[in-house]
Amino acid sequence: MKISDIKPGMNNVALEAKVISKGEIRNVQTRYGPRSVAEFVLEDDSGQISLSLWEDDIKSVSIGDVVNVSGGYITQFRDKVQLNVPKKTGKMEVIK
């Protein structure tokens, strides 16, 4: 799937894209307690999308890496479309 084809509310999203930026790690309070989150920006030849990564996943990705995401879902937060990878049913791996 290409980033330009992604719309809010989509499920089971699979794509391959390059990490072009990494935001600051923030500590947020969730219903599961305090957790760390960081926003990354992914890019392919059709566009860009934000990717939220939590906890240990933050350290597994660096700027310049190419990642393959499967089982992702799309939300919209503060008018920005975001790709999310669910812990149990999703997968993200660095391929380059």
C-alpha positions in Angstrom: 0.0 0.0 0.0 1.2 3.5 -0.7 1.0 6.3 1.9 -1.2 8.4 -0.5 -3.9 5.7 -0.4 -4.2 5.7 3.4 -7.4 7.2 5.0 -8.4 7.6 8.7 -10.2 4.5 10.0 -8.4 2.0 7.9 -7.3 -1.3 9.5 -4.9 -4.0 8.6 -2.6 -1.6 6.8 0.7 -2.9 5.3 3.4 -0.6 3.9 7.1 -0.1 3.4 8.6 3.3 4.0 11.7 5.2 5.0 12.0 6.9 8.4 12.8 10.5 7.7 12.4 12.1 11.2 12.1 11.3 14.9 10.3 13.4 17.5 11.2 13.8 21.1 10.3 11.0 23.5 7.4 12.0 25.6 6.0 10.5 28.8 2.3 10.2 28.8 -0.3 8.9 31.2 -2.4 6.1 29.6 -5.1 3.9 31.1 -2.3 1.3 31.5 -0.1 3.8 33.5 2.8 6.1 32.4 4.4 5.2 29.1 6.9 6.6 26.6 5.9 7.6 23.1 7.7 9.2 20.1 6.4 10.3 16.8 8.3 9.3 13.6 7.6 10.4 10.1 7.7 7.8 7.3 8.0 8.6 3.6 7.5 6.7 0.4 7.3 7.9 -3.2 3.7 9.0 -2.7 3.8 11.0 0.5 4.5 11.1 4.3 2.7 9.8 7.4 3.3 10.0 11.1 4.0 6.8 13.0 3.6 6.6 16.8 5.9 4.2 18.5 5.8 3.2 22.2 8.3 2.0 24.8 11.0 -0.4 23.4 9.9 0.1 19.8 11.2 3.7 20.0 14.8 2.5 20.3 14.5 -0.1 17.5 14.1 2.5 14.7 16.6 5.2 13.4 16.4 7.9 10.9 17.2 6.5 7.5 15.9 3.0 8.2 13.4 1.4 5.9 10.6 -0.3 7.8 7.9 -2.8 6.9 4.7 -2.4 8.8 1.9 -4.9 8.7 -1.4 -5.1 10.6 -1.4 -1.3 11.3 -4.4 0.9 11.8 -5.0 4.6 10.9 -6.2 7.3 13.3 -6.5 11.0 13.1 -5.0 13.1 16.0 -5.0 16.9 16.0 -6.0 16.9 12.3 -3.0 14.7 11.5 -3.3 11.2 10.0 -1.2 8.7 12.0 -0.2 5.1 11.5 -0.3 2.9 14.6 1.0 -0.6 15.1 -1.0 -2.6 17.6 1.1 -4.6 20.1 -0.6 -7.9 19.7 -1.8 -8.0 16.1 0.6 -5.6 14.3 4.3 -5.9 13.3 7.0 -3.5 12.4 10.4 -4.5 11.3 13.5 -2.7 10.0 14.4 -4.1 6.6 17.3 -1.8 5.6 
